[in-house]
Amino acid sequence: MGSKVGPLARCTHFFIFEGSPENFKLVECRVKGAPNEKGPNAAQNISKMEVGTVITGTIGPRAYKILKDAGISIKAGCSGTVAEAVKKCAAGKLKDCKGATYSGYIGI
């Protein structure tokens, strides 16, 4: 929970919360492939889980479309720790993003 919120395409794990910030499980992100495929592949994995909202630092256009098509709310542009972002989300302080927050390879 003390980990920093980062780009969807660079995550190593997903925190899955159910009902409250205290009730969560940690799921390893097992995305393989070229750097430009990691975001969409992560989004495909998330869309298969019973997830209602994704909190992320950034999200690309293909990953955004996959999650939106799956009916998942996306809170992008988030920063700070996972715990801080989840508390803000639970309090209704994070807005849904209306589109991708970057359009290309970050190069991290």
KATAGI-V720125 format. One record per run of one state. SS is the DSSP state (helix for helix, strand for strand, loop for the rest). FROM is the first residue (numbers start at 1). TO is the last residue. If there is no record, write none. Layout:
SS,FROM,TO ; SS,FROM,TO
//
This chain:
loop,1,3 ; strand,4,4 ; loop,5,7 ; helix,8,10 ; loop,11,12 ; strand,13,17 ; loop,18,23 ; strand,24,28 ; loop,29,34 ; helix,35,47 ; loop,48,52 ; strand,53,55 ; loop,56,60 ; helix,61,69 ; loop,70,72 ; strand,73,75 ; loop,76,80 ; strand,81,81 ; helix,82,90 ; loop,91,108
//
